[in-house]
Amino acid sequence: MASKAVTLLAKPQMRGLLTAQIKKHLIVASALSVATMLAYKYAVAEPRKAVYAEFYRNYDVEKEYGRMREAGIFTAVRPSDE
């Protein structure tokens, strides 16, 4: 008799496959969402906050009002030369 080479295959998971896949995908999705949030925070939000803070640190309301008044933007206030 010739002996047959027996190859053993892993038994397929018949129960709980969907639950296991969902659990794995939830973990991966959560990790990716946290990574994306942190990347956005430090690449976009923090620099934007710094630019706004710098703008308002040097912003002079009275000077801007005078510039807009002289440009004739306001209808209720005439420029000083009229």
MOPAC internal coordinates of N, CA, C and O (Angstrom, degrees):
PM7 1SCF
backbone

  N    0.0000 0     0.00 0     0.00 0    0    0    0
  C    1.4468 1     0.00 0     0.00 0    1    0    0
  C    1.5137 1   110.02 1     0.00 0    2    1    0
  O    1.2310 1   121.70 1   -41.65 1    3    2    1
  N    1.2957 1   114.36 1   138.35 1    3    2    1
  C    1.4530 1   119.38 1   177.28 1    5    3    2
  C    1.5177 1   107.78 1   -89.90 1    6    5    3
  O    1.2310 1   121.05 1   -45.68 1    7    6    5
  N    1.3148 1   115.60 1   134.32 1    7    6    5
  C    1.4667 1   118.51 1   179.63 1    9    7    6
  C    1.5205 1   109.39 1   -84.46 1   10    9    7
  O    1.2310 1   121.17 1   -46.00 1   11   10    9
  N    1.2874 1   115.37 1   134.00 1   11   10    9
  C    1.4507 1   120.30 1   179.95 1   13   11   10
  C    1.5293 1   108.69 1   -87.53 1   14   13   11
  O    1.2310 1   121.25 1   -39.27 1   15   14   13
  N    1.3235 1   115.21 1   140.73 1   15   14   13
  C    1.4600 1   119.43 1   176.06 1   17   15   14
  C    1.5238 1   107.86 1   -76.95 1   18   17   15
  O    1.2310 1   121.22 1   -60.59 1   19   18   17
  N    1.2584 1   115.27 1   119.41 1   19   18   17
  C    1.4628 1   120.41 1  -177.71 1   21   19   18
  C    1.5240 1   107.97 1   -95.85 1   22   21   19
  O    1.2310 1   120.83 1   -58.20 1   23   22   21
  N    1.3149 1   116.02 1   121.80 1   23   22   21
  C    1.4579 1   120.36 1   175.11 1   25   23   22
  C    1.5154 1   107.81 1  -103.96 1   26   25   23
  O    1.2310 1   121.35 1   -53.21 1   27   26   25
  N    1.2828 1   115.02 1   126.79 1   27   26   25
  C    1.4489 1   119.77 1  -179.98 1   29   27   26
  C    1.5202 1   109.69 1   -94.34 1   30   29   27
  O    1.2310 1   121.13 1   -56.08 1   31   30   29
  N    1.2737 1   115.44 1   123.92 1   31   30   29
  C    1.4600 1   121.27 1   176.24 1   33   31   30
  C    1.5185 1   108.65 1  -101.72 1   34   33   31
  O    1.2310 1   121.61 1   -30.78 1   35   34   33
  N    1.2964 1   114.52 1   149.22 1   35   34   33
  C    1.4621 1   118.66 1   176.10 1   37   35   34
  C    1.5199 1   108.69 1   -68.35 1   38   37   35
  O    1.2310 1   121.04 1   -40.18 1   39   38   37
  N    1.2941 1   115.62 1   139.82 1   39   38   37
  C    1.4553 1   119.28 1   179.86 1   41   39   38
  C    1.5269 1   108.90 1   -68.94 1   42   41   39
  O    1.2310 1   119.74 1   -44.43 1   43   42   41
  N    1.3125 1   118.10 1   135.57 1   43   42   41
  C    1.4657 1   119.85 1   178.36 1   45   43   42
  C    1.5281 1   110.30 1   -68.24 1   46   45   43
  O    1.2310 1   121.90 1   -33.61 1   47   46   45
  N    1.2963 1   113.97 1   146.39 1   47   46   45
  C    1.4619 1   119.07 1   179.32 1   49   47   46
  C    1.5259 1   107.17 1   -80.93 1   50   49   47
  O    1.2310 1   121.06 1   -66.23 1   51   50   49
  N    1.2807 1   115.58 1   113.77 1   51   50   49
  C    1.4607 1   119.95 1  -174.65 1   53   51   50
  C    1.5308 1   112.28 1   -96.61 1   54   53   51
  O    1.2310 1   120.27 1   152.89 1   55   54   53
  N    1.2960 1   117.10 1   -27.11 1   55   54   53
  C    1.4618 1   119.71 1  -178.41 1   57   55   54
  C    1.5283 1   109.38 1  -117.83 1   58   57   55
  O    1.2310 1   121.38 1   -40.54 1   59   58   57
  N    1.3097 1   114.96 1   139.46 1   59   58   57
  C    1.4571 1   119.72 1   175.44 1   61   59   58
  C    1.5233 1   114.17 1    78.41 1   62   61   59
  O    1.2310 1   119.53 1  -168.12 1   63   62   61
  N    1.3299 1   118.51 1    11.88 1   63   62   61
  C    1.4667 1   120.83 1  -178.39 1   65   63   62
  C    1.5343 1   110.59 1   -65.52 1   66   65   63
  O    1.2310 1   120.37 1   132.75 1   67   66   65
  N    1.3154 1   116.89 1   -47.25 1   67   66   65
  C    1.4599 1   120.47 1  -179.65 1   69   67   66
  C    1.5235 1   111.07 1   -61.86 1   70   69   67
  O    1.2310 1   120.09 1   137.94 1   71   70   69
  N    1.3088 1   117.43 1   -42.06 1   71   70   69
  C    1.4624 1   121.66 1   179.47 1   73   71   70
  C    1.5274 1   110.51 1   -62.66 1   74   73   71
  O    1.2310 1   120.28 1   138.17 1   75   74   73
  N    1.3175 1   117.07 1   -41.83 1   75   74   73
  C    1.4616 1   120.54 1   179.46 1   77   75   74
  C    1.5249 1   111.12 1   -66.19 1   78   77   75
  O    1.2310 1   120.61 1   138.32 1   79   78   77
  N    1.3294 1   116.43 1   -41.68 1   79   78   77
  C    1.4648 1   119.70 1   179.52 1   81   79   78
  C    1.5255 1   111.00 1   -66.85 1   82   81   79
  O    1.2310 1   120.32 1   137.67 1   83   82   81
  N    1.3155 1   117.00 1   -42.33 1   83   82   81
  C    1.4661 1   120.16 1   179.71 1   85   83   82
  C    1.5260 1   110.04 1   -63.14 1   86   85   83
  O    1.2310 1   120.20 1   138.11 1   87   86   85
  N    1.3132 1   117.21 1   -41.89 1   87   86   85
  C    1.4573 1   120.89 1   179.19 1   89   87   86
  C    1.5314 1   110.69 1   -60.42 1   90   89   87
  O    1.2310 1   120.67 1   134.72 1   91   90   89
  N    1.3271 1   116.32 1   -45.28 1   91   90   89
  C    1.4668 1   121.00 1   179.41 1   93   91   90
  C    1.5327 1   111.03 1   -63.88 1   94   93   91
  O    1.2310 1   120.78 1   135.45 1   95   94   93
  N    1.3304 1   116.11 1   -44.55 1   95   94   93
  C    1.4642 1   119.83 1  -178.90 1   97   95   94
  C    1.5265 1   111.83 1   -67.19 1   98   97   95
  O    1.2310 1   119.90 1   145.16 1   99   98   97
  N    1.3317 1   117.80 1   -34.84 1   99   98   97
  C    1.4645 1   120.14 1   176.73 1  101   99   98
  C    1.5256 1   111.31 1   -65.15 1  102  101   99
  O    1.2310 1   120.49 1   139.66 1  103  102  101
  N    1.3140 1   116.67 1   -40.34 1  103  102  101
  C    1.4610 1   119.95 1   178.80 1  105  103  102
  C    1.5201 1   110.82 1   -65.14 1  106  105  103
  O    1.2310 1   120.52 1   135.38 1  107  106  105
  N    1.3365 1   116.61 1   -44.62 1  107  106  105
  C    1.4699 1   120.77 1   179.30 1  109  107  106
  C    1.5290 1   110.49 1   -64.56 1  110  109  107
  O    1.2310 1   120.37 1   135.53 1  111  110  109
  N    1.3311 1   116.90 1   -44.47 1  111  110  109
  C    1.4660 1   120.55 1  -179.81 1  113  111  110
  C    1.5206 1   111.35 1   -63.79 1  114  113  111
  O    1.2310 1   120.07 1   140.35 1  115  114  113
  N    1.3216 1   117.48 1   -39.65 1  115  114  113
  C    1.4631 1   120.44 1   178.36 1  117  115  114
  C    1.5248 1   110.90 1   -64.71 1  118  117  115
  O    1.2310 1   120.49 1   136.14 1  119  118  117
  N    1.3151 1   116.67 1   -43.86 1  119  118  117
  C    1.4669 1   120.03 1   179.94 1  121  119  118
  C    1.5282 1   110.90 1   -64.12 1  122  121  119
  O    1.2310 1   120.29 1   138.23 1  123  122  121
  N    1.3239 1   117.05 1   -41.77 1  123  122  121
  C    1.4604 1   119.87 1   179.26 1  125  123  122
  C    1.5265 1   111.80 1   -67.25 1  126  125  123
  O    1.2310 1   119.95 1   142.63 1  127  126  125
  N    1.3220 1   117.71 1   -37.37 1  127  126  125
  C    1.4615 1   119.58 1  -179.99 1  129  127  126
  C    1.5275 1   110.93 1   -68.51 1  130  129  127
  O    1.2310 1   119.96 1   141.41 1  131  130  129
  N    1.3202 1   117.68 1   -38.59 1  131  130  129
  C    1.4648 1   120.39 1   177.16 1  133  131  130
  C    1.5248 1   110.05 1   -65.99 1  134  133  131
  O    1.2310 1   120.34 1   138.36 1  135  134  133
  N    1.3319 1   116.96 1   -41.64 1  135  134  133
  C    1.4658 1   120.39 1   178.60 1  137  135  134
  C    1.5274 1   110.84 1   -63.47 1  138  137  135
  O    1.2310 1   120.29 1   138.74 1  139  138  137
  N    1.3222 1   117.05 1   -41.26 1  139  138  137
  C    1.4659 1   120.86 1   178.49 1  141  139  138
  C    1.5197 1   111.05 1   -66.02 1  142  141  139
  O    1.2310 1   120.11 1   139.64 1  143  142  141
  N    1.3216 1   117.39 1   -40.36 1  143  142  141
  C    1.4646 1   120.94 1   178.43 1  145  143  142
  C    1.5198 1   111.25 1   -62.46 1  146  145  143
  O    1.2310 1   120.71 1   135.56 1  147  146  145
  N    1.3258 1   116.25 1   -44.44 1  147  146  145
  C    1.4636 1   119.36 1   179.81 1  149  147  146
  C    1.5296 1   111.47 1   -66.65 1  150  149  147
  O    1.2310 1   120.44 1   140.16 1  151  150  149
  N    1.3333 1   116.77 1   -39.84 1  151  150  149
  C    1.4634 1   120.03 1   178.23 1  153  151  150
  C    1.5279 1   110.43 1   -62.55 1  154  153  151
  O    1.2310 1   119.74 1   136.41 1  155  154  153
  N    1.3358 1   118.10 1   -43.59 1  155  154  153
  C    1.4573 1   121.52 1   179.00 1  157  155  154
  C    1.5246 1   110.83 1   -64.63 1  158  157  155
  O    1.2310 1   120.87 1   137.28 1  159  158  157
  N    1.3222 1   115.94 1   -42.72 1  159  158  157
  C    1.4706 1   119.69 1  -178.06 1  161  159  158
  C    1.5203 1   111.21 1   -59.51 1  162  161  159
  O    1.2310 1   120.48 1   132.61 1  163  162  161
  N    1.3418 1   116.68 1   -47.39 1  163  162  161
  C    1.4557 1   119.29 1  -174.84 1  165  163  162
  C    1.5257 1   113.59 1   -87.64 1  166  165  163
  O    1.2310 1   119.52 1   160.61 1  167  166  165
  N    1.3271 1   118.53 1   -19.39 1  167  166  165
  C    1.4601 1   120.07 1   179.29 1  169  167  166
  C    1.5258 1   112.68 1   -94.53 1  170  169  167
  O    1.2310 1   120.00 1   154.50 1  171  170  169
  N    1.3433 1   117.60 1   -25.50 1  171  170  169
  C    1.4665 1   119.68 1  -174.89 1  173  171  170
  C    1.5263 1   112.01 1  -122.17 1  174  173  171
  O    1.2310 1   119.99 1   126.02 1  175  174  173
  N    1.3215 1   117.62 1   -53.98 1  175  174  173
  C    1.4614 1   120.99 1  -170.56 1  177  175  174
  C    1.5217 1   113.14 1   -69.08 1  178  177  175
  O    1.2310 1   120.17 1   133.17 1  179  178  177
  N    1.3140 1   117.28 1   -46.83 1  179  178  177
  C    1.4759 1   119.84 1  -178.86 1  181  179  178
  C    1.5356 1   112.08 1   -64.31 1  182  181  179
  O    1.2310 1   118.81 1   133.09 1  183  182  181
  N    1.3517 1   119.87 1   -46.91 1  183  182  181
  C    1.4759 1   118.15 1   176.02 1  185  183  182
  C    1.5271 1   112.73 1   -61.07 1  186  185  183
  O    1.2310 1   120.17 1   143.62 1  187  186  185
  N    1.3331 1   117.28 1   -36.38 1  187  186  185
  C    1.4598 1   120.41 1   179.44 1  189  187  186
  C    1.5245 1   110.61 1   -65.86 1  190  189  187
  O    1.2310 1   120.37 1   138.27 1  191  190  189
  N    1.3384 1   116.90 1   -41.73 1  191  190  189
  C    1.4617 1   120.04 1   177.27 1  193  191  190
  C    1.5244 1   110.82 1   -63.07 1  194  193  191
  O    1.2310 1   120.11 1   141.52 1  195  194  193
  N    1.3189 1   117.40 1   -38.48 1  195  194  193
  C    1.4656 1   120.90 1   179.65 1  197  195  194
  C    1.5278 1   111.04 1   -66.03 1  198  197  195
  O    1.2310 1   120.30 1   140.62 1  199  198  197
  N    1.3310 1   117.03 1   -39.38 1  199  198  197
  C    1.4714 1   120.45 1   178.63 1  201  199  198
  C    1.5291 1   110.57 1   -65.50 1  202  201  199
  O    1.2310 1   120.43 1   135.70 1  203  202  201
  N    1.3376 1   116.79 1   -44.30 1  203  202  201
  C    1.4671 1   119.84 1   177.84 1  205  203  202
  C    1.5263 1   111.06 1   -63.18 1  206  205  203
  O    1.2310 1   120.02 1   138.32 1  207  206  205
  N    1.3251 1   117.57 1   -41.68 1  207  206  205
  C    1.4638 1   120.66 1   179.78 1  209  207  206
  C    1.5236 1   110.51 1   -63.20 1  210  209  207
  O    1.2310 1   120.02 1   137.76 1  211  210  209
  N    1.3246 1   117.56 1   -42.24 1  211  210  209
  C    1.4647 1   121.38 1   178.51 1  213  211  210
  C    1.5303 1   111.00 1   -64.69 1  214  213  211
  O    1.2310 1   120.34 1   139.54 1  215  214  213
  N    1.3417 1   116.96 1   -40.46 1  215  214  213
  C    1.4616 1   120.59 1   179.33 1  217  215  214
  C    1.5213 1   110.50 1   -61.78 1  218  217  215
  O    1.2310 1   120.12 1   130.77 1  219  218  217
  N    1.3143 1   117.37 1   -49.23 1  219  218  217
  C    1.4589 1   119.74 1  -176.88 1  221  219  218
  C    1.5187 1   112.88 1   -76.16 1  222  221  219
  O    1.2310 1   119.62 1   162.97 1  223  222  221
  N    1.3145 1   118.33 1   -17.03 1  223  222  221
  C    1.4620 1   121.04 1   174.62 1  225  223  222
  C    1.5421 1   109.68 1   -69.77 1  226  225  223
  O    1.2310 1   120.55 1   145.56 1  227  226  225
  N    1.3321 1   116.55 1   -34.44 1  227  226  225
  C    1.4648 1   121.40 1  -177.58 1  229  227  226
  C    1.5257 1   113.07 1  -103.14 1  230  229  227
  O    1.2310 1   119.12 1  -175.81 1  231  230  229
  N    1.3088 1   119.29 1     4.19 1  231  230  229
  C    1.4586 1   123.33 1  -174.27 1  233  231  230
  C    1.5176 1   110.27 1   -81.80 1  234  233  231
  O    1.2310 1   121.01 1   -53.23 1  235  234  233
  N    1.3219 1   115.67 1   126.77 1  235  234  233
  C    1.4660 1   121.41 1   178.06 1  237  235  234
  C    1.5296 1   107.66 1  -111.71 1  238  237  235
  O    1.2310 1   120.51 1   -69.03 1  239  238  237
  N    1.3186 1   116.63 1   110.97 1  239  238  237
  C    1.4581 1   122.06 1  -175.69 1  241  239  238
  C    1.5269 1   110.88 1   -64.09 1  242  241  239
  O    1.2310 1   119.96 1   135.03 1  243  242  241
  N    1.3026 1   117.68 1   -44.97 1  243  242  241
  C    1.4749 1   121.23 1  -178.10 1  245  243  242
  C    1.5291 1   111.28 1   -63.65 1  246  245  243
  O    1.2310 1   120.02 1   138.33 1  247  246  245
  N    1.2997 1   117.56 1   -41.67 1  247  246  245
  C    1.4681 1   121.73 1   178.91 1  249  247  246
  C    1.5272 1   110.16 1   -64.26 1  250  249  247
  O    1.2310 1   120.15 1   138.21 1  251  250  249
  N    1.3182 1   117.33 1   -41.79 1  251  250  249
  C    1.4596 1   121.32 1   179.32 1  253  251  250
  C    1.5253 1   111.02 1   -67.74 1  254  253  251
  O    1.2310 1   120.29 1   141.06 1  255  254  253
  N    1.3345 1   117.05 1   -38.94 1  255  254  253
  C    1.4608 1   120.64 1   177.20 1  257  255  254
  C    1.5308 1   110.57 1   -62.51 1  258  257  255
  O    1.2310 1   120.60 1   136.10 1  259  258  257
  N    1.3218 1   116.46 1   -43.90 1  259  258  257
  C    1.4659 1   119.35 1   178.46 1  261  259  258
  C    1.5149 1   112.40 1   -63.11 1  262  261  259
  O    1.2310 1   120.02 1   140.68 1  263  262  261
  N    1.3225 1   117.57 1   -39.32 1  263  262  261
  C    1.4541 1   121.12 1   178.92 1  265  263  262
  C    1.5273 1   110.75 1   -65.20 1  266  265  263
  O    1.2310 1   120.13 1   138.01 1  267  266  265
  N    1.3333 1   117.35 1   -41.99 1  267  266  265
  C    1.4632 1   120.49 1   179.76 1  269  267  266
  C    1.5263 1   111.28 1   -70.13 1  270  269  267
  O    1.2310 1   120.46 1   143.36 1  271  270  269
  N    1.3425 1   116.73 1   -36.64 1  271  270  269
  C    1.4636 1   119.86 1   178.68 1  273  271  270
  C    1.5170 1   110.48 1   -64.89 1  274  273  271
  O    1.2310 1   120.02 1   137.30 1  275  274  273
  N    1.3204 1   117.57 1   -42.70 1  275  274  273
  C    1.4684 1   121.33 1   179.52 1  277  275  274
  C    1.5281 1   111.34 1   -68.94 1  278  277  275
  O    1.2310 1   119.87 1   153.34 1  279  278  277
  N    1.3185 1   117.85 1   -26.66 1  279  278  277
  C    1.4644 1   120.89 1   178.46 1  281  279  278
  C    1.5205 1   111.34 1   -78.69 1  282  281  279
  O    1.2310 1   119.79 1   167.50 1  283  282  281
  N    1.3336 1   118.01 1   -12.50 1  283  282  281
  C    1.4637 1   121.53 1   178.02 1  285  283  282
  C    1.5143 1   113.36 1    82.88 1  286  285  283
  O    1.2310 1   120.03 1  -153.53 1  287  286  285
  N    1.3004 1   117.56 1    26.47 1  287  286  285
  C    1.4672 1   121.01 1  -178.99 1  289  287  286
  C    1.5257 1   111.19 1   -72.13 1  290  289  287
  O    1.2310 1   120.10 1   142.11 1  291  290  289
  N    1.3090 1   117.41 1   -37.89 1  291  290  289
  C    1.4597 1   121.24 1  -175.97 1  293  291  290
  C    1.5227 1   110.28 1   -85.05 1  294  293  291
  O    1.2310 1   120.28 1   -41.88 1  295  294  293
  N    1.3282 1   117.07 1   138.12 1  295  294  293
  C    1.4566 1   120.71 1   179.09 1  297  295  294
  C    1.5205 1   111.89 1   -87.51 1  298  297  295
  O    1.2310 1   119.96 1   154.98 1  299  298  297
  N    1.3298 1   117.68 1   -25.02 1  299  298  297
  C    1.4530 1   121.10 1  -177.08 1  301  299  298
  C    1.5397 1   111.88 1   -87.98 1  302  301  299
  O    1.2310 1   119.49 1   165.37 1  303  302  301
  N    1.3088 1   118.57 1   -14.63 1  303  302  301
  C    1.4623 1   122.35 1  -177.26 1  305  303  302
  C    1.5171 1   107.68 1  -122.98 1  306  305  303
  O    1.2310 1   121.07 1   -55.28 1  307  306  305
  N    1.3252 1   115.56 1   124.72 1  307  306  305
  C    1.4692 1   119.91 1   179.45 1  309  307  306
  C    1.5164 1   109.76 1   -85.57 1  310  309  307
  O    1.2310 1   120.70 1   -29.07 1  311  310  309
  N    1.3221 1   116.27 1   150.93 1  311  310  309
  C    1.4768 1   119.52 1   173.18 1  313  311  310
  C    1.5213 1   109.65 1   -61.18 1  314  313  311
  O    1.2310 1   120.14 1   -20.49 1  315  314  313
  N    1.3288 1   117.34 1   159.51 1  315  314  313
  C    1.4708 1   120.67 1  -174.41 1  317  315  314
  C    1.5259 1   113.47 1   -69.83 1  318  317  315
  O    1.2310 1   119.26 1   161.52 1  319  318  317
  N    1.3256 1   119.02 1   -18.48 1  319  318  317
  C    1.4652 1   119.98 1  -178.87 1  321  319  318
  C    1.5211 1   111.98 1   -85.19 1  322  321  319
  O    1.2310 1   118.92 1   172.70 1  323  322  321
  N    1.3164 1   119.66 1    -7.30 1  323  322  321
  C    1.4796 1   120.24 1   178.87 1  325  323  322
  C    1.4954 1   111.91 1   -99.56 1  326  325  323
  O    1.2310 1   120.10 1   180.00 1  327  326  325

